Amino acid sequence: METINAIKESIEDYHDVTLIDADEHAFKKLKKIKPNIVFNIAEGINGQSRESQIPAMLDMLQIPYTGSDVLTLGICLNKARTKEILSYHKIPTPGFKVINSYTPIYNHSFEFPLIVKPVSEGSSKGIFSSSLVKNYDDLNRELKRCINEYDQPAMIEEFLPGREFTVAIIGNDEETKVLPIIEIKYDKYPDDVEHLYSFEAKWILDTKESDFDVFDCPASLDDDLEKQIRDTALSTYKVLGCKDWSRVDVRLDKNEVPNIIEINPLPGIMPDPNENSSLPKAARAAGIDYKSLIQTVLYSACKRNNLL
């Protein structure tokens, strides 16, 4: 609710705002109210297309909304489909394999260590220190856990040993803007925590009360590497059809080539500066406060939908 209220306060300086829960009653409420535009932050209720549920209703009702459309949201929540598209467009991404049902594996074409993760989760759900597997016993344990606990396929992904970055992007077409790059400084992690932005790191170690200061923004980069990261993230944004805003996660391979880990077209936007919410953090580094960020995204959507 803290985030919902912060968005509401950011918008209502200039507009009338009505809150609508993203549940099974949303369609009737949206049809009755018929808003000029919806600021969409709905994660959905169930299934691998859950983030597309409210946008699909809005498309049917011909109501404009902020952010990416049904197709982009559906694709980007599925990590494997995202990587297939990136691979087709020659955008670097770690090698991967999808495992639909659990059967022990004792042979594969990748080298350990590997990452095992649910194929369609966000917010680091299902990714723990144990997800970094270094032998077949670990691999099979994590595959079984992922498939059984999350009731969906698991993805095996090559582990990249290099630095990791988060790139926030806002806008459309020629007005698309890459915000200052954030680096996750794994050398600041506790010794017993693997170098992943895992569920433990994001939701247990990283709290308002903790001193989990592992984020550098702007990241310390030479000009060439910064350009490579920005160009790769921006190409990903455009290839996947993102609109208004997104967050792109990037990690360097052993040759220091930026690879796309995943893209989140429905990014987290916690308002408290003490929370390590990446997109607002990058915006602040660019001199954009929280209210201005929300208003900028809304403006981009309004312009894209010819409402200005």
N, C-alpha and C positions, 0 to 999 in steps of 0.2 A: 504493500500500500504506500510505502514511502516514495517509491518510484512513480507510481500512478498519480499520487497527489502532487509530486514535483512537476510532472508533465502537465497536469491540469492547471497548476498555478502559472506555468510558463506560457500557456496558450491563452488563458482567460484574461490576460492583460489587454488583449485586442479582440477576443472572440467569445461568444457564448459557448460553454462547454457542457456536454452531457456525458456522464459515465455509463457505459453499457458493458455488462459482464459478457465474456466470450464463452457463453454456454449454449445449451439447446434452445434457449428462449431468445437468443440474439436476433435471429432472422425477423421475427415479428416486431421486435422493438425497433430495429433499423428500418423496416418497411414503414412503420407508423411515424417515426420521427423524421425520416428522410433527411439526414444531415447533409450539409454542403460538401463536407469531406470528413473522413475518419482518420484519426491518428492511430495507426495500428501497432499495437505491441502484443497482440494475442499469440500465445504459445500453442493454443489449441488444447483439445481434451484427450484424444486417443488416436493411436495409429501412426503410421509412418508419414502420413500426409497432414498431420495435425496442424502444422503451422500455416497450411493453406486453407483451412476450413473457413475462417472469417473472411479472408479475401475472396473466396469463391462465392460466398453469400453476397458480398458487396458488388462483385462483378455482375451477378444475376440481377441485383437491384439497381445497377448502373449508378452506384455511389462511389466517387473517387476515394482513394486512401493513400496514405504515405507508405513508402517503402516498396519492396519488390512484389512482383505479381505471383499468382498461384503457382505457375510453372517453376519459377526460380526458387521460391520457398520450398517447394516439394523436392526439387533436385538437390538443393544445398543441404537439406537435413539428412539426405542419404549420402554418406561420405564416399561410398564406392561409385555411385553415379556421377558425383562431382568430379572424382579423379579420372573417370573414363573420359569425360568431356575435356578436362584439362590436358590429358594425354593426347587426345585427338588434335588439339590445337598447339601441341608441342610446348606446353607450359610445364616446367619441371614439377613433379610431385613424387613422393616416395613410392616404390613398388608395393603392390598389395595383392591380397587374395581374399575373397569372401567365402566364408564357411557357413553354409545354410543350416546344417544340422550336425550335431556332435558325433564324430567318429574319431578315435585317436589317430593322430598324425605322427609318423616317424620318418617322413621324407618330404622335403620341399626344396624349392630352388633358391631360397633366400639364405643369407648368412645371419646367425645370431649376433647381437641381440635383436629382438623384434618387439613390436608393440601389438597388443591385442586389445581391441575396443569394440563396443557395440556399433553397428553400422549406422544407426539412426537415433543418436542421442546428442544433446547439447549440454553446455555448462559443465563439461568434464565428467558427466555421469558415466559410471562404469569404468573410468580410467583411474587406477590407483598405482602406487609404487609397484605392486605385484604385477601390473600389466606389462612392465618391461621384462620380457622373458629371455632367458639365456641358455635354455636347453629344452629338450623335448618334453620332459616332465612338467616344467613350468608352462610350456606352451599348451599342453593338453589340459592342464588344470584351469588355465585362464579361459580357454575356449569353452570348456564345459560350464564354467561360472557365467560367462557372458551370455551364452545362448540360453541357459536355464533361467537366470535371474531377470533377463531383459526381454525374453520371449521374442527374439529377433535374431537375424544372422550376426555373426561376429566377423570382424575384419582383422586380418593379419597385415601389418604394415612394417616396412623396413624402418629401422631406427636410424635417424640421422644424427651424427655426433657433434654437429656445429652449433653455433649461436642461434637463439630463437627470438623472433620479433613479432610484434602485432602492429598491423597497419590499419588505421582508421581512414575511411574514405567517405566523403559527402558530396552530393550534387549529381548533376546529370550533364551529358554531352560536353560542350566546351567549358562548362562551369564546374566540372568534376574536380575536386580538390583532395589531394593526399595530405593528411594532417601529420604533424611530427611523429616519427616512428618511435615505438616503445620497444625496449629490449628487456627480456626476462633474464636477470643475472643469476644464473644457476650456481655460480661460485659463492653466492650468499646463502644458499640453502643449508639447512642442518645436514650434518654428515650422514644421517641415516635415512634421508629422503632422496629418492631417485630424481634425476634431472628432467622431470616432466612437470607441466602445469596441470597436475592431477587434481582429482577431487579433494584429496587431503590438503594439497597446497592452496586450492582456490577457496575451500569452504571451512577448513579446520585450522590450518596455520594462519591463513590470511583473514583476520577479523579486525574490526575497529579497535579492539583493545590490544592487539598484538603489535609488535614492532617488526612486521614482515616486509621490510623495505627492500624488495628485490627488483624493482622496476626503474629503469632509467629512461627518462623522456625529457628532451630528445635523446635518442640513442647516440652513443659515440661511434661514428662511422666515417670512413674516408669517402670522398665524393663518388668514387666509382662504385663502391658497394652500395651506398645509399641509392644511387640511381638504379642499380640492378634490382634492388628490393622494391623501390617505388614502381618501376616499370612492370615488374612481374605481378605485383599486387593489382595495379591498375588494369593490366591485360586480363587478369582473372575476373575482376569486377565487370568488365565489359563483355567478356566471353559468356559469362553466366547470366547476363541480362539484369544485373543489380540496378536498383533505382533508389535515389535519394540518399542512401547511406548503407554502409556495411563495414564489417571488420574482417580483415584477412590475416590469418596466422601463417607465418613463414619461418622455416628453419633451414640453416645452411647444411649442405652435405659435406662429405670429406674433402671435396674440392672447393668449398666455400661458394658453391652455386646456390642461390636462393630457391628453395622448393616450397610449394604450397602445401601446408598441412591440412587446412580446411578454411572455409569462408562462412561467415555468419551474417546473412542479410537481415536478421532481426537481432541486432546486437544488444548486449546488456548496457543499461544506462543508469546505474545507480547514482543518485545526485550528490551524496555525501563525499567530499574530497578525501575523507579518511578511508573510504572504500576504494580498493584498487580496481575500479571499473574503467576498462581501457579506453573506450571511445570518449567519455567525458574527460579523462586524464589527458588524452591527446589534444582535445579541443582546448582545454585550459592552457596547454603548452603553446598553442597557436594564438592565445589571447581571446578565446571565445568562451564566455561563461556559460553556465548550464542553460539558463533561459534563452540565451542567444542561439545555442546549439539546437534546442528544440524548435525554436522559431525558424531557424534556417532550414531545417528538414521539412517543416510544414510549408515554408515558402517554396522550396524546390518542388514539392508535390503539387502545390497549387499551380505553379508555373507550367509544370509538365502536363497538367490536366486542363490548361487554358482557363483557369479560374481567376486570373489576375487581369 
